[in-house]
Amino acid sequence: MPVISMFFGILIKMNWGDTGKHNTPRFHAEYQDYEGSFNLDGEMIVGNIPRKQEALIRAWALLHGDELSANWKLAGQMTETFRIDPLK
């Protein structure tokens, strides 16, 4: 799964095959041994990401919603996604 952003030890990924498997557009986050799936508004759908990191992921997603949507469309076309700036 390609990494599209990384900040504060959090990896953000988007899988090219997810669009055919899921109705809700999503991205995935990893932090240490924790994982989660998030909708493009940054709300955790499933996972065990700690609250502090979950809040950082949500803030990042709200700042980059248009870019996340564009990446989701690219992933649906099995086209390479692009990197998104990290949260600073």
GIGI-V572771 format. One record per backbone hydrogen bond with DSSP energy under -1.0 kcal/mol. CO is the residue of the C=O (numbers start at 0). NH is the residue of the N-H. If there is no record, write none. Layout:
co-><CO & CO>
nh-><NH & NH>
This chain:
co-><1 & 3 & 4 & 6 & 9 & 10 & 11 & 11 & 12 & 14 & 17 & 26 & 27 & 28 & 29 & 30 & 33 & 34 & 35 & 36 & 36 & 37 & 38 & 42 & 45 & 49 & 50 & 51 & 52 & 53 & 54 & 55 & 56 & 57 & 58 & 59 & 63 & 64 & 65 & 66 & 67 & 68 & 69 & 70 & 71 & 72 & 73 & 74>
nh-><13 & 83 & 11 & 9 & 6 & 29 & 3 & 4 & 27 & 17 & 21 & 37 & 12 & 35 & 10 & 33 & 30 & 47 & 28 & 44 & 45 & 26 & 41 & 38 & 36 & 53 & 54 & 55 & 56 & 57 & 58 & 59 & 60 & 61 & 62 & 63 & 67 & 68 & 69 & 70 & 71 & 72 & 73 & 74 & 75 & 76 & 78 & 77>
